[in-house]
Amino acid sequence: MKQIRLLSILLLAIMFLSISNNLNAQNYVGSNTCQMCHNTINPNVGYNIWAEHMKTGHPYKLNTITGNQAPVFPPNTSPGVPTPPPGKNWSDFSYMIGGYGWKARFIYPNGLVYTGPDVQYNLYPIAGTSPWVAYNSGQTTKYNYNCFICHTTGPSQVGSWTG
């Protein structure tokens, strides 16, 4: 009887460890993959989870800039950033950090964040002030793991900058 109990406990421990290792080993598969299962009205909450998620701003923490075009957000969600920083073109940058809810910063192709005066765009500036404000003036700021751990989903330190 004692051996069966010990064997049962050991078997449960092995099963638990194998399940937890499998969960930790999962990789981020992208928003489009999530959409395949979460794009219907959930009867438990009464709304489309995917559609609501797309309005939160979470999917827009780091936005690719393609060519000379501003990142685009879903209709009726965010005004976005109407123009690139003064004296710059969209094509000067690889990514825009944010730009959905309250502010935007810009990343050069080499992975450095654009710093200086008039480089951060505030979507809702205080009345009578410019939406363009200073960010880290006089400092070299890399967009690295300490940044993207919060500005992406499924960050990894493995790999290289592909800006």
C-alpha positions as CSV (number, residue, x, y, z in Angstrom):
1,M,0.0,0.0,0.0
2,K,2.8,2.4,0.9
3,Q,4.6,1.6,-2.4
4,I,1.5,2.4,-4.4
5,R,1.0,5.7,-2.6
6,L,4.7,6.6,-3.2
7,L,4.4,5.5,-6.9
8,S,1.3,7.6,-7.3
9,I,2.9,10.7,-5.8
10,L,6.0,10.2,-8.0
11,L,3.8,9.8,-11.1
12,L,1.8,13.0,-10.3
13,A,5.1,14.9,-9.8
14,I,6.5,13.7,-13.1
15,M,3.2,14.7,-14.9
16,F,3.2,18.1,-13.3
17,L,6.8,18.8,-14.2
18,S,6.3,17.7,-17.8
19,I,3.2,19.9,-18.1
20,S,4.9,23.0,-16.6
21,N,8.0,22.5,-18.8
22,N,5.7,22.3,-21.9
23,L,3.9,25.5,-20.9
24,N,7.2,27.4,-20.3
25,A,8.5,26.2,-23.7
26,Q,5.7,27.8,-25.7
27,N,6.7,30.6,-28.1
28,Y,4.7,33.6,-29.1
29,V,2.8,32.8,-32.3
30,G,1.5,36.2,-33.3
31,S,-1.8,38.1,-33.1
32,N,-3.1,36.5,-36.3
33,T,-2.8,33.0,-34.8
34,C,-4.7,34.1,-31.7
35,Q,-7.4,35.6,-33.9
36,M,-8.2,32.2,-35.4
37,C,-9.7,31.0,-32.1
38,H,-10.8,34.3,-30.4
39,N,-12.6,36.1,-33.2
40,T,-16.2,35.3,-32.2
41,I,-18.6,36.6,-29.6
42,N,-17.7,34.8,-26.3
43,P,-20.9,33.8,-24.6
44,N,-19.4,34.2,-21.2
45,V,-18.7,37.9,-21.7
46,G,-21.1,38.8,-24.5
47,Y,-18.5,40.4,-26.9
48,N,-15.8,39.6,-29.4
49,I,-12.6,39.2,-27.4
50,W,-10.4,39.7,-30.4
51,A,-12.1,42.9,-31.6
52,E,-12.0,44.4,-28.1
53,H,-8.3,43.4,-27.8
54,M,-7.5,45.3,-31.0
55,K,-8.9,48.5,-29.4
56,T,-6.8,48.3,-26.3
57,G,-3.6,49.6,-27.8
58,H,-1.7,46.5,-26.6
59,P,-1.2,45.3,-30.2
60,Y,0.3,48.7,-31.1
61,K,3.1,49.1,-28.6
62,L,5.7,48.7,-31.3
63,N,4.7,49.5,-34.9
64,T,6.7,48.9,-38.0
65,I,7.1,51.8,-40.3
66,T,7.0,50.7,-43.9
67,G,8.4,53.1,-46.6
68,N,7.3,56.6,-46.0
69,Q,3.9,55.7,-44.4
70,A,2.7,56.3,-40.9
71,P,1.5,53.2,-39.0
72,V,-2.3,52.9,-39.2
73,F,-4.7,52.0,-36.4
74,P,-8.2,50.5,-36.6
75,P,-11.0,53.0,-37.3
76,N,-12.5,54.9,-34.4
77,T,-9.7,54.0,-32.0
78,S,-6.7,56.3,-32.1
79,P,-5.9,59.4,-34.1
80,G,-2.4,58.2,-34.5
81,V,0.5,60.5,-35.3
82,P,-0.3,62.7,-38.3
83,T,3.2,63.6,-39.4
84,P,6.8,62.4,-38.7
85,P,8.9,64.5,-36.3
86,P,9.8,68.0,-37.6
87,G,12.5,67.8,-40.2
88,K,12.2,64.0,-40.6
89,N,10.4,61.6,-42.9
90,W,8.7,58.4,-41.9
91,S,11.3,56.5,-43.9
92,D,14.0,57.8,-41.5
93,F,12.7,55.3,-39.0
94,S,12.1,51.6,-38.7
95,Y,9.6,51.6,-35.8
96,M,7.3,53.8,-33.8
97,I,6.9,53.0,-30.1
98,G,3.3,53.6,-29.2
99,G,1.4,56.3,-31.1
100,Y,-1.9,54.7,-30.1
101,G,-2.9,55.9,-26.7
102,W,-0.9,58.9,-25.5
103,K,2.5,59.3,-27.0
104,A,4.9,58.1,-29.7
105,R,8.7,57.8,-30.0
106,F,10.7,56.7,-33.0
107,I,13.5,54.2,-33.6
108,Y,16.1,54.5,-36.2
109,P,17.1,51.5,-38.4
110,N,20.2,51.0,-36.2
111,G,18.1,50.4,-33.1
112,L,18.7,53.9,-31.5
113,V,15.7,55.8,-30.2
114,Y,15.4,59.3,-31.7
115,T,16.2,61.7,-28.9
116,G,16.4,65.5,-28.6
117,P,14.0,68.4,-28.6
118,D,10.7,68.0,-30.5
119,V,11.1,64.2,-30.9
120,Q,8.2,62.7,-28.9
121,Y,4.7,63.2,-30.1
122,N,1.9,63.5,-27.4
123,L,-1.4,62.6,-28.9
124,Y,-3.3,64.7,-26.4
125,P,-1.1,67.7,-25.4
126,I,-2.0,70.2,-22.8
127,A,-4.0,73.0,-24.4
128,G,-1.8,75.7,-25.9
129,T,1.3,73.5,-26.0
130,S,3.0,71.7,-28.9
131,P,2.4,68.0,-29.3
132,W,6.1,67.6,-30.1
133,V,8.2,67.5,-26.9
134,A,11.8,66.6,-25.9
135,Y,12.9,63.1,-25.0
136,N,16.3,62.2,-23.5
137,S,17.9,65.3,-25.1
138,G,21.7,64.8,-25.4
139,Q,21.6,61.1,-24.6
140,T,22.1,58.1,-26.8
141,T,19.3,55.7,-26.1
142,K,19.2,52.2,-27.4
143,Y,15.9,50.3,-27.9
144,N,17.0,47.1,-26.2
145,Y,15.6,44.3,-24.1
146,N,14.9,46.6,-21.2
147,C,12.6,48.5,-23.5
148,F,11.0,45.8,-25.6
149,I,10.3,43.5,-22.7
150,C,7.3,45.8,-22.0
151,H,6.6,47.0,-25.5
152,T,6.2,43.6,-27.2
153,T,4.6,40.3,-26.5
154,G,6.9,37.3,-26.2
155,P,10.2,39.2,-26.1
156,S,13.5,37.3,-26.3
157,Q,17.1,38.3,-25.8
158,V,18.1,35.8,-28.5
159,G,18.7,37.2,-32.0
160,S,19.8,40.5,-33.3
161,W,18.4,43.9,-34.2
162,T,16.7,43.7,-37.6
163,G,15.7,47.4,-38.0
